[in-house]
Amino acid sequence: MVALVAEVAVNLESGELKVKRFVVAHDCGHVINPSSLLGTIEANLVQGLSRTLHEAVQFNAREVLSRDWVTYPILNSTETPGAVDVVMLNNRPDTKLYGAGEPATRPVAAVIGNALFDATGVRVRTIPFTRPALVAAFQAAGAVPA
């Protein structure tokens, strides 16, 4: 189980969205290797952030157009949050083990969308949250002049 919060900074005119901080509470039962779990959780958040801000598989009527890592948009290191705070819950030897896997990836888009709404008053429901998409959403909502 995971609970996640994101702190964001948004430039309404340019559409720049920066995730400044993630706070995640993670419960996967008894933790055998806490440092490995921490790395897994952080990697999950970065993967989810990349999907939320950039990634979109492109198609035409006949085929997938996204075929290589050279042209496929992904997060770069300058876009990662300045802070990731992880709270591991229920780390007791008497609890059973359950998956650590990738649960922290799942809520990232919704959490960033809610943080974006909290910061701007504009609800954006389609990812990726690219700069052009955000500028269009802000203009459509009247948050900035068109």
DSSP file (Angstrom, degrees, kcal/mol; ACC not computed):
  #  RESIDUE AA STRUCTURE BP1 BP2  ACC     N-H-->O    O-->H-N    N-H-->O    O-->H-N    TCO  KAPPA ALPHA  PHI   PSI    X-CA   Y-CA   Z-CA
    1    1 A M              0   0    0      0, 0.0    26,-2.9     0, 0.0     2,-0.4   0.000 360.0 360.0 360.0 146.3    0.0    0.0    0.0
    2    2 A V  E     -A   26   0A   0     24,-0.2     2,-0.4   101,-0.1    24,-0.2  -0.994 360.0-169.2-139.3 140.9    1.2    3.5   -0.8
    3    3 A A  E     -A   25   0A   0     22,-2.2    22,-2.8    -2,-0.4     2,-0.4  -0.996  21.3-172.6-124.2 137.0    0.1    7.1    0.0
    4    4 A L  E     -A   24   0A   0     -2,-0.4     2,-0.3    20,-0.2    20,-0.2  -0.982  14.8-175.8-138.0 141.1    1.8    9.8   -2.0
    5    5 A V  E     -A   23   0A   0     18,-2.2    18,-2.4    -2,-0.4     2,-0.4  -0.989   9.8-160.4-132.5 142.3    1.9   13.6   -2.0
    6    6 A A  E     -A   22   0A   0     -2,-0.3     2,-0.5   105,-0.3    16,-0.2  -0.975   8.2-154.0-124.8 139.8    3.7   15.9   -4.4
    7    7 A E  E     -A   21   0A   0     14,-2.8    13,-2.4    -2,-0.4    14,-1.6  -0.958  27.1-176.6-107.1 125.8    4.8   19.5   -4.1
    8    8 A V  E     -A   19   0A   0     -2,-0.5     2,-0.4    11,-0.3    11,-0.2  -0.829  25.3-150.1-124.3 159.5    4.9   21.3   -7.4
    9    9 A A  E     -A   18   0A   0      9,-2.5     9,-2.8    -2,-0.3     2,-0.4  -0.995  22.2-168.1-123.7 135.5    5.9   24.7   -8.9
   10   10 A V  E     -A   17   0A   0     -2,-0.4     2,-0.7     7,-0.2     7,-0.2  -0.979  19.8-154.3-131.1 135.4    4.1   25.8  -12.0
   11   11 A N     >  -     0   0    0      5,-2.5     4,-2.4    -2,-0.4     5,-0.4  -0.935  11.8-161.7-104.3 110.5    4.7   28.6  -14.5
   12   12 A L  T  4 S+     0   0    0     -2,-0.7    -1,-0.1     1,-0.2   126,-0.1   0.833  86.1  47.5 -63.1 -33.9    1.3   29.5  -16.0
   13   13 A E  T  4 S+     0   0    0      1,-0.2    -1,-0.2    -3,-0.1   126,-0.0   0.895 123.0  29.5 -78.2 -40.0    2.7   31.3  -19.0
   14   14 A S  T  4 S-     0   0    0      2,-0.1   121,-0.2   120,-0.0    -2,-0.2   0.672  97.9-128.0 -93.4 -17.8    5.4   28.8  -20.1
   15   15 A G     <  +     0   0    0     -4,-2.4     2,-0.3     1,-0.3   119,-0.2   0.555  50.5 158.9  80.1   7.2    3.6   25.6  -18.8
   16   16 A E        -     0   0    0     -5,-0.4    -5,-2.5   118,-0.1     2,-0.5  -0.498  19.6-170.8 -68.7 128.6    6.7   24.6  -16.9
   17   17 A L  E     -A   10   0A   0     -2,-0.3     2,-0.5    -7,-0.2    -7,-0.2  -0.987   3.4-175.3-123.2 121.7    5.8   22.1  -14.2
   18   18 A K  E     -A    9   0A   0     -9,-2.8    -9,-2.5    -2,-0.5     2,-0.8  -0.974  19.9-145.1-121.2 124.0    8.4   21.1  -11.7
   19   19 A V  E     -A    8   0A   0     -2,-0.5    63,-0.3    60,-0.4   -11,-0.3  -0.803  20.0-179.6 -85.6 113.1    7.9   18.5   -9.0
   20   20 A K  E     +     0   0A   0    -13,-2.4    63,-1.1    -2,-0.8    62,-0.8   0.806  61.0   4.0 -83.9 -32.0    9.9   19.9   -6.1
   21   21 A R  E     -Ab   7  83A   0    -14,-1.6   -14,-2.8    61,-0.2     2,-0.4  -0.984  51.8-158.2-159.1 140.3    9.2   17.1   -3.6
   22   22 A F  E     -Ab   6  84A   0     61,-2.1    63,-2.8    -2,-0.3     2,-0.4  -0.951   7.2-168.1-113.3 141.9    7.5   13.7   -3.2
   23   23 A V  E     -Ab   5  85A   0    -18,-2.4   -18,-2.2    -2,-0.4     2,-0.4  -0.992  15.2-179.8-125.3 122.9    6.5   12.3    0.2
   24   24 A V  E     -Ab   4  86A   0     61,-2.9    63,-2.9    -2,-0.4     2,-0.5  -0.980  20.7-159.5-129.6 133.6    5.5    8.7    0.1
   25   25 A A  E     -Ab   3  87A   0    -22,-2.8   -22,-2.2    -2,-0.4     2,-0.4  -0.953  21.2-170.9-106.8 128.9    4.3    6.3    2.8
   26   26 A H  E     -Ab   2  88A   0     61,-2.8    63,-3.0    -2,-0.5     2,-0.5  -0.976  14.0-175.0-130.3 128.3    4.9    2.7    1.8
   27   27 A D        +     0   0    0    -26,-2.9    63,-0.1    -2,-0.4     3,-0.1  -0.953  23.1 146.6-124.6 111.9    3.7   -0.5    3.5
   28   28 A C        -     0   0    0      1,-0.5    70,-1.8    -2,-0.5     2,-0.2   0.011  60.7-110.7-128.2  27.3    4.8   -3.8    2.2
   29   29 A G  B    S+C   97   0B   0     60,-0.3    -1,-0.5    68,-0.2     2,-0.3  -0.481  82.7   9.5  80.8-152.4    5.0   -5.7    5.4
   30   30 A H  S    S-     0   0    0     66,-0.7     2,-0.6    65,-0.3    68,-0.2  -0.473  75.3-141.4 -67.3 125.6    8.3   -6.8    6.9
   31   31 A V        -     0   0    0     -2,-0.3    -1,-0.1     1,-0.2    -2,-0.1  -0.807  19.4-176.9 -95.9 120.8   11.2   -5.2    5.0
   32   32 A I  S    S+     0   0    0     -2,-0.6    -1,-0.2     1,-0.3    -2,-0.0   0.890  82.2  21.4 -80.7 -43.3   14.2   -7.4    4.5
   33   33 A N     >  -     0   0    0      1,-0.1     4,-2.3     2,-0.0     3,-0.4  -0.787  66.4-177.9-131.2  87.3   16.4   -4.9    2.8
   34   34 A P  H  > S+     0   0    0      0, 0.0     4,-2.6     0, 0.0     5,-0.2   0.847  82.6  52.8 -57.8 -38.8   15.4   -1.3    3.5
   35   35 A S  H  > S+     0   0    0      2,-0.2     4,-1.9     1,-0.2     5,-0.1   0.885 110.7  47.7 -68.1 -36.0   18.0    0.4    1.4
   36   36 A S  H  > S+     0   0    0     -3,-0.4     4,-2.2     2,-0.2    -1,-0.2   0.908 112.0  49.9 -67.7 -41.8   17.0   -1.7   -1.6
   37   37 A L  H  X S+     0   0    0     -4,-2.3     4,-2.7     2,-0.2    -2,-0.2   0.909 108.0  53.9 -62.4 -41.5   13.3   -0.9   -1.0
   38   38 A L  H  X S+     0   0    0     -4,-2.6     4,-2.5     1,-0.2    -1,-0.2   0.927 109.5  47.8 -58.2 -45.7   14.2    2.8   -0.8
   39   39 A G  H  X S+     0   0    0     -4,-1.9     4,-2.4     1,-0.2    -1,-0.2   0.883 111.2  51.2 -62.5 -38.9   15.9    2.6   -4.2
   40   40 A T  H  X S+     0   0    0     -4,-2.2     4,-2.4     2,-0.2    -2,-0.2   0.924 111.0  47.6 -63.8 -45.3   12.9    0.7   -5.7
   41   41 A I  H  X S+     0   0    0     -4,-2.7     4,-2.2     2,-0.2    -2,-0.2   0.930 112.5  48.5 -63.1 -45.8   10.5    3.3   -4.4
   42   42 A E  H  X S+     0   0    0     -4,-2.5     4,-2.1     1,-0.2    -1,-0.2   0.911 112.0  49.3 -61.8 -42.0   12.6    6.2   -5.7
   43   43 A A  H  X S+     0   0    0     -4,-2.4     4,-2.6     1,-0.2    -1,-0.2   0.891 108.3  54.4 -63.9 -39.4   12.9    4.6   -9.1
   44   44 A N  H  X S+     0   0    0     -4,-2.4     4,-2.6     1,-0.2    -2,-0.2   0.920 108.7  48.8 -58.3 -44.6    9.1    4.0   -9.2
   45   45 A L  H  X S+     0   0    0     -4,-2.2     4,-2.4     2,-0.2    -2,-0.2   0.904 111.6  48.1 -64.7 -42.0    8.5    7.7   -8.6
   46   46 A V  H  X S+     0   0    0     -4,-2.1     4,-2.4     2,-0.2    -1,-0.2   0.913 112.3  49.3 -66.3 -42.0   10.9    8.8  -11.3
   47   47 A Q  H  X S+     0   0    0     -4,-2.6     4,-2.2     1,-0.2    -2,-0.2   0.933 113.2  46.8 -61.9 -45.4    9.4    6.3  -13.8
   48   48 A G  H  X S+     0   0    0     -4,-2.6     4,-2.1     1,-0.2    -2,-0.2   0.873 111.3  52.0 -63.7 -37.1    5.9    7.5  -12.9
   49   49 A L  H  X S+     0   0    0     -4,-2.4     4,-2.5     2,-0.2     5,-0.3   0.901 108.1  51.2 -65.3 -41.8    7.1   11.2  -13.2
   50   50 A S  H  X>S+     0   0    0     -4,-2.4     4,-2.4     1,-0.2     5,-1.9   0.926 111.8  47.0 -61.2 -45.2    8.6   10.5  -16.6
   51   51 A R  H  <5S+     0   0    0     -4,-2.2    -1,-0.2     3,-0.2    -2,-0.2   0.887 114.1  48.8 -62.4 -38.4    5.3    9.0  -17.8
   52   52 A T  H  <5S+     0   0    0     -4,-2.1    77,-3.3    -5,-0.2    -2,-0.2   0.882 121.2  31.5 -71.6 -39.6    3.3   11.8  -16.4
   53   53 A L  H  <5S-     0   0    0     -4,-2.5    -2,-0.2    75,-0.3    -3,-0.2   0.760 137.4  -1.5 -92.0 -26.4    5.4   14.7  -17.8
   54   54 A H  T  <5S+     0   0    0     -4,-2.4    -3,-0.2    -5,-0.3     2,-0.1   0.725  89.0 103.6-133.2 -42.6    6.6   13.3  -21.1
   55   55 A E      < +     0   0    0     -5,-1.9     2,-0.3    17,-0.1    19,-0.1  -0.298  28.3 146.6 -75.7 132.6    5.9    9.8  -22.3
   56   56 A A        -     0   0    0     17,-0.2     2,-0.4    -2,-0.1    -5,-0.0  -0.833  40.8-133.5-157.5 118.1    3.3    9.0  -24.9
   57   57 A V        -     0   0    0     -2,-0.3     2,-0.4    15,-0.1    10,-0.0  -0.604  28.1-140.0 -72.4 128.5    3.5    6.2  -27.4
   58   58 A Q        +     0   0    0     -2,-0.4     7,-3.3     0, 0.0     8,-1.2  -0.749  23.9 178.8 -96.7 138.3    2.6    7.6  -30.9
   59   59 A F  B     -D   64   0C   0     -2,-0.4     2,-0.2     5,-0.3     5,-0.2  -0.893  15.7-164.3-128.6 158.1    0.5    5.7  -33.4
   60   60 A N        -     0   0    0      3,-2.1     5,-0.0    -2,-0.3     0, 0.0  -0.631  54.9 -77.5-121.1-166.5   -0.9    6.2  -36.8
   61   61 A A  S    S+     0   0    0     -2,-0.2     3,-0.1     1,-0.2    -2,-0.0   0.705 127.3  27.6 -66.7 -18.1   -3.7    4.2  -38.4
   62   62 A R  S    S+     0   0    0      1,-0.2     2,-0.3     0, 0.0    -1,-0.2   0.681 119.9   6.3-117.9 -23.6   -1.4    1.3  -39.1
   63   63 A E  S    S-     0   0    0      0, 0.0    -3,-2.1     0, 0.0     2,-0.4  -0.960  71.9 -86.0-157.9 167.6    1.5    1.1  -36.7
   64   64 A V  B     -D   59   0C   0     -2,-0.3    -5,-0.3    -5,-0.2    -3,-0.0  -0.713  30.4-169.3 -79.8 130.5    3.3    2.3  -33.6
   65   65 A L        +     0   0    0     -7,-3.3     2,-1.1    -2,-0.4    -6,-0.2   0.683  65.8  86.4 -95.4 -21.7    5.5    5.3  -34.5
   66   66 A S        +     0   0    0     -8,-1.2    -1,-0.1     1,-0.2     3,-0.1  -0.695  49.8 143.9 -82.2 100.8    7.5    5.4  -31.2
   67   67 A R        +     0   0    0     -2,-1.1     2,-0.3     1,-0.1    -1,-0.2   0.460  49.9  38.0-122.8  -3.2   10.3    2.9  -32.0
   68   68 A D     >  -     0   0    0     -3,-0.1     4,-0.9     1,-0.1     3,-0.1  -0.955  67.2-122.6-148.3 165.3   13.5    4.1  -30.4
   69   69 A W  T  4 S+     0   0    0     -2,-0.3     5,-0.1     1,-0.2    -1,-0.1   0.541 102.9  70.6 -85.8  -7.6   14.9    5.8  -27.3
   70   70 A V  T  4 S+     0   0    0      1,-0.1    -1,-0.2     3,-0.1     0, 0.0   0.904 114.0  23.0 -74.0 -41.6   16.5    8.6  -29.4
   71   71 A T  T  4 S+     0   0    0     -3,-0.1    -2,-0.2     2,-0.1    -1,-0.1   0.566  98.1 102.1-102.7 -10.7   13.2   10.2  -30.2
   72   72 A Y  S  < S-     0   0    0     -4,-0.9     2,-0.4     1,-0.1   -17,-0.1  -0.624  76.4-122.8 -77.4 126.2   11.0    8.9  -27.4
   73   73 A P        +     0   0    0      0, 0.0     2,-0.3     0, 0.0   -17,-0.2  -0.537  41.7 162.8 -76.7 125.7   10.5   11.6  -24.7
   74   74 A I        -     0   0    0     -2,-0.4   -27,-0.1   -20,-0.1   -23,-0.0  -0.913  42.8 -85.1-134.6 164.3   11.7   10.7  -21.2
   75   75 A L        -     0   0    0     -2,-0.3     2,-0.3   -29,-0.2   -25,-0.1  -0.343  39.8-147.7 -64.0 143.2   12.5   12.6  -18.0
   76   76 A N    >   -     0   0    0      1,-0.0     3,-2.1    -2,-0.0     4,-0.3  -0.737  29.9-100.9-109.9 169.0   16.1   13.9  -17.7
   77   77 A S  G >  S+     0   0    0      1,-0.3     3,-1.1    -2,-0.3    -2,-0.0   0.751 117.6  62.6 -62.6 -26.4   18.0   14.2  -14.4
   78   78 A T  G 3  S+     0   0    0      1,-0.2    -1,-0.3     0, 0.0    -3,-0.0   0.644 100.1  56.6 -73.4 -11.9   17.4   17.9  -14.1
   79   79 A E  G <  S+     0   0    0     -3,-2.1   -60,-0.4     2,-0.1    -1,-0.2   0.418  81.0 109.1 -99.1   0.2   13.7   17.3  -13.9
   80   80 A T  S <  S-     0   0    0     -3,-1.1   -34,-0.0    -4,-0.3    -3,-0.0  -0.445  81.5 -90.2 -76.3 152.8   13.8   14.9  -10.9
   81   81 A P        -     0   0    0      0, 0.0   -61,-0.2     0, 0.0   -60,-0.2  -0.240  23.4-132.5 -61.7 148.3   12.4   16.2   -7.6
   82   82 A G  S    S+     0   0    0    -62,-0.8     2,-0.4   -63,-0.3   -61,-0.2   0.754  91.1  26.0 -69.8 -24.7   14.8   17.9   -5.2
   83   83 A A  E     -b   21   0A   0    -63,-1.1   -61,-2.1     2,-0.0     2,-0.4  -1.000  55.5-175.0-144.3 139.9   13.6   15.8   -2.3
   84   84 A V  E     -b   22   0A   0     -2,-0.4     2,-0.6   -63,-0.2   -61,-0.2  -0.953  12.6-167.2-131.3 113.0   11.9   12.4   -1.9
   85   85 A D  E     -b   23   0A   0    -63,-2.8   -61,-2.9    -2,-0.4     2,-0.5  -0.898   6.2-168.1-103.8 123.2   10.9   11.6    1.6
   86   86 A V  E     -b   24   0A   0     -2,-0.6     2,-0.6   -63,-0.2   -61,-0.2  -0.940   9.2-168.1-116.3 129.2   10.0    7.9    2.2
   87   87 A V  E     -b   25   0A   0    -63,-2.9   -61,-2.8    -2,-0.5     2,-0.6  -0.970  12.3-152.5-114.0 116.5    8.2    6.6    5.3
   88   88 A M  E     -b   26   0A   0     -2,-0.6     3,-0.4   -63,-0.2     2,-0.2  -0.806  17.8-158.5 -92.2 120.1    8.3    2.8    5.6
   89   89 A L        +     0   0    0    -63,-3.0   -61,-0.5    -2,-0.6   -60,-0.3  -0.593  60.4  11.3 -97.3 155.7    5.3    1.6    7.6
   90   90 A N        +     0   0    0     -2,-0.2     2,-2.2     1,-0.2    -1,-0.2   0.769  66.7 164.5  57.1  33.3    4.6   -1.6    9.4
   91   91 A N        +     0   0    0     -3,-0.4    -1,-0.2   -61,-0.1   -61,-0.2  -0.493  24.3 137.0 -83.3  73.4    8.2   -2.8    9.2
   92   92 A R    >   -     0   0    0     -2,-2.2     3,-1.8    -3,-0.1   -62,-0.1  -0.954  59.8-133.2-121.0 139.5    7.8   -5.4   11.9
   93   93 A P  T 3  S+     0   0    0      0, 0.0   -63,-0.1     0, 0.0    -1,-0.1   0.729 103.4  63.9 -61.7 -21.9    9.1   -9.0   11.8
   94   94 A D  T 3  S+     0   0    0      2,-0.1     2,-0.3   -65,-0.1    -3,-0.0   0.507  87.2  87.7 -84.2  -2.2    5.8  -10.4   12.9
   95   95 A T  S <  S-     0   0    0     -3,-1.8   -65,-0.3    -5,-0.1     2,-0.1  -0.665  82.7-112.0 -93.7 152.7    4.0   -9.2    9.8
   96   96 A K        -     0   0    0     -2,-0.3   -66,-0.7   -67,-0.1     2,-0.4  -0.347  34.8-102.1 -76.7 164.3    3.8  -11.2    6.6
   97   97 A L  B     +C   29   0B   0    -68,-0.2     2,-0.3    -2,-0.1   -68,-0.2  -0.685  41.4 173.7 -86.0 135.9    5.6  -10.2    3.5
   98   98 A Y        -     0   0    0    -70,-1.8   -70,-0.0    -2,-0.4     0, 0.0  -0.925  42.4 -64.0-135.4 169.0    3.7   -8.6    0.6
   99   99 A G        +     0   0    0     -2,-0.3   -70,-0.0     1,-0.1    -1,-0.0  -0.112  31.3 179.7 -61.8 137.4    4.9   -7.1   -2.6
  100  100 A A        +     0   0    0      2,-0.1     4,-0.3   -72,-0.1    -1,-0.1   0.748  46.2 126.7 -94.5 -37.6    7.1   -4.0   -2.8
  101  101 A G  S    S-     0   0    0      1,-0.2   -57,-0.1     2,-0.1     3,-0.1   0.280  85.4 -42.2  25.7-120.7    7.1   -4.2   -6.6
  102  102 A E  S >> S+     0   0    0      1,-0.1     3,-1.5     2,-0.1     4,-0.7  -0.108  83.8 131.1-130.4  36.3    6.0   -0.9   -8.2
  103  103 A P  T 34 S+     0   0    0      0, 0.0     3,-0.4     0, 0.0  -101,-0.1   0.792  70.2  63.8 -65.2 -24.3    3.1    0.4   -6.2
  104  104 A A  T 34 S+     0   0    0     -4,-0.3     4,-0.3     1,-0.2    -2,-0.1   0.698  95.5  61.7 -72.0 -16.3    4.6    3.8   -5.9
  105  105 A T  T X4 S+     0   0    0     -3,-1.5     3,-1.2     1,-0.2     4,-0.4   0.875  91.2  68.0 -72.2 -37.7    4.4    4.2   -9.7
  106  106 A R  T 3< S+     0   0    0     -4,-0.7     3,-0.4    -3,-0.4     4,-0.4   0.860 101.5  38.7 -58.7 -46.7    0.6    3.9   -9.9
  107  107 A P  T 3> S+     0   0    0      0, 0.0     4,-2.7     0, 0.0     5,-0.3   0.504  86.7  98.6 -86.0   0.3   -0.6    7.1   -8.2
  108  108 A V  H <> S+     0   0    0     -3,-1.2     4,-2.7    -4,-0.3     5,-0.3   0.909  83.4  45.8 -57.4 -49.6    2.0    9.5   -9.6
  109  109 A A  H  > S+     0   0    0     -4,-0.4     4,-2.6    -3,-0.4    -1,-0.2   0.920 116.1  45.7 -61.8 -44.0    0.0   11.0  -12.4
  110  110 A A  H  > S+     0   0    0     -4,-0.4     4,-2.4     2,-0.2    -1,-0.2   0.902 113.3  49.9 -65.1 -40.6   -3.1   11.5  -10.2
  111  111 A V  H  X S+     0   0    0     -4,-2.7     4,-2.3     2,-0.2  -105,-0.3   0.914 113.4  44.9 -66.0 -42.9   -1.0   13.0   -7.4
  112  112 A I  H  X S+     0   0    0     -4,-2.7     4,-2.8    -5,-0.3    -2,-0.2   0.902 111.8  53.6 -67.7 -39.6    0.7   15.4   -9.7
  113  113 A G  H  X S+     0   0    0     -4,-2.6     4,-2.1    -5,-0.3    11,-0.3   0.904 111.0  46.1 -59.4 -41.6   -2.6   16.3  -11.4
  114  114 A N  H  X S+     0   0    0     -4,-2.4     4,-2.5     2,-0.2    -2,-0.2   0.884 112.6  49.4 -69.5 -38.4   -4.1   17.1   -8.0
  115  115 A A  H  X S+     0   0    0     -4,-2.3     4,-2.1     2,-0.2    -2,-0.2   0.888 110.3  51.9 -65.8 -38.0   -1.0   19.2   -7.0
  116  116 A L  H  X S+     0   0    0     -4,-2.8     4,-2.0     2,-0.2     6,-0.5   0.917 110.9  47.5 -62.0 -44.5   -1.3   21.0  -10.3
  117  117 A F  H  X S+     0   0    0     -4,-2.1     4,-3.1     1,-0.2    -2,-0.2   0.915 110.9  51.4 -62.5 -43.6   -5.0   21.8   -9.6
  118  118 A D  H  < S+     0   0    0     -4,-2.5    -1,-0.2     1,-0.2    -2,-0.2   0.875 114.8  43.4 -61.2 -37.5   -4.1   22.9   -6.0
  119  119 A A  H  < S+     0   0    0     -4,-2.1    -1,-0.2    -5,-0.1    -2,-0.2   0.798 133.0  16.0 -78.7 -29.3   -1.4   25.3   -7.4
  120  120 A T  H  < S-     0   0    0     -4,-2.0    -3,-0.2     2,-0.2    -2,-0.2   0.642  87.6-124.1-121.5 -20.7   -3.4   26.7  -10.4
  121  121 A G  S  < S+     0   0    0     -4,-3.1     2,-0.5    -5,-0.4    -4,-0.2   0.527  75.5 119.8  79.5   5.6   -7.1   25.9   -9.9
  122  122 A V        -     0   0    0     -6,-0.5     2,-0.6    -5,-0.1    -1,-0.3  -0.914  57.1-145.7-108.9 126.4   -7.0   24.2  -13.4
  123  123 A R        -     0   0    0     -2,-0.5     2,-0.5    -3,-0.1    -9,-0.1  -0.810  15.6-173.3 -92.4 119.7   -7.9   20.5  -13.6
  124  124 A V        +     0   0    0     -2,-0.6    -7,-0.1   -11,-0.3    -8,-0.1  -0.966   8.5 174.9-114.1 125.2   -5.9   18.7  -16.3
  125  125 A R        +     0   0    0     -2,-0.5     2,-0.5     1,-0.1    -1,-0.1   0.383  53.2  75.7-115.2   2.7   -7.0   15.1  -16.9
  126  126 A T  S    S-     0   0    0      2,-0.1    -1,-0.1     7,-0.0     7,-0.0  -0.966  74.8-115.4-121.7 128.2   -4.9   14.0  -19.8
  127  127 A I  S    S+     0   0    0     -2,-0.5     2,-0.1     2,-0.1   -74,-0.1  -0.736  81.9  61.3-102.0 157.7   -1.2   13.0  -19.6
  128  128 A P        -     0   0    0      0, 0.0     2,-1.7     0, 0.0   -75,-0.3   0.454  67.4-148.3 -78.3 152.3    1.5   13.7  -20.5
  129  129 A F        +     0   0    0    -77,-3.3  -112,-0.1    -2,-0.1    -2,-0.1  -0.526  33.3 171.7 -85.1  68.0    1.5   17.1  -18.8
  130  130 A T     >  -     0   0    0     -2,-1.7     4,-2.5     1,-0.1     5,-0.2  -0.327  46.6-107.5 -75.2 162.6    3.7   18.6  -21.5
  131  131 A R  H  > S+     0   0    0      1,-0.2     4,-2.8     2,-0.2     5,-0.2   0.943 119.8  47.7 -57.8 -49.8    4.4   22.3  -21.5
  132  132 A P  H  > S+     0   0    0      0, 0.0     4,-2.3     0, 0.0    -1,-0.2   0.901 112.4  50.3 -60.2 -38.2    2.2   22.9  -24.6
  133  133 A A  H  > S+     0   0    0      2,-0.2     4,-2.1     1,-0.2    -2,-0.2   0.898 112.5  46.6 -66.0 -39.5   -0.6   20.9  -23.2
  134  134 A L  H  X S+     0   0    0     -4,-2.5     4,-2.9     2,-0.2     5,-0.2   0.914 110.8  51.2 -69.8 -42.1   -0.5   22.8  -19.9
  135  135 A V  H  X S+     0   0    0     -4,-2.8     4,-2.5    -5,-0.2     5,-0.2   0.930 111.7  48.8 -59.5 -44.1   -0.4   26.2  -21.6
  136  136 A A  H  X S+     0   0    0     -4,-2.3     4,-2.6    -5,-0.2    -1,-0.2   0.909 112.5  48.0 -61.8 -42.2   -3.4   25.2  -23.7
  137  137 A A  H  X S+     0   0    0     -4,-2.1     4,-1.9     2,-0.2     6,-0.2   0.906 112.1  48.8 -65.3 -42.0   -5.3   24.0  -20.6
  138  138 A F  H  <>S+     0   0    0     -4,-2.9     5,-2.5     2,-0.2     6,-0.9   0.905 113.9  46.6 -64.9 -41.1   -4.4   27.2  -18.7
  139  139 A Q  H ><5S+     0   0    0     -4,-2.5     3,-1.2    -5,-0.2    -2,-0.2   0.919 111.0  51.3 -66.7 -43.3   -5.6   29.3  -21.6
  140  140 A A  H 3<5S+     0   0    0     -4,-2.6    -1,-0.2     1,-0.3    -2,-0.2   0.842 111.2  48.8 -62.4 -33.4   -8.8   27.3  -22.0
  141  141 A A  T 3<5S-     0   0    0     -4,-1.9    -1,-0.3    -5,-0.2    -2,-0.2   0.521 115.1-117.0 -83.7  -5.5   -9.6   27.7  -18.3
  142  142 A G  T < 5S+     0   0    0     -3,-1.2    -3,-0.2    -4,-0.4    -2,-0.1   0.651  78.4 127.7  78.9  14.9   -8.9   31.5  -18.5
  143  143 A A  S   <S+     0   0    0     -5,-2.5    -4,-0.2    -6,-0.2    -5,-0.1   0.776  81.1  14.5 -74.8 -25.5   -6.0   31.3  -16.1
  144  144 A V  S    S-     0   0    0     -6,-0.9    -2,-0.2    -9,-0.1    -1,-0.2  -0.969  98.3 -88.3-141.1 155.2   -3.8   33.1  -18.6
  145  145 A P              0   0    0      0, 0.0    -6,-0.1     0, 0.0    -5,-0.1  -0.347 360.0 360.0 -64.5 145.4   -4.7   35.2  -21.7
  146  146 A A              0   0    0     -7,-0.2    -7,-0.1    -8,-0.1    -6,-0.0   0.459 360.0 360.0 -77.5 360.0   -4.9   33.2  -25.0
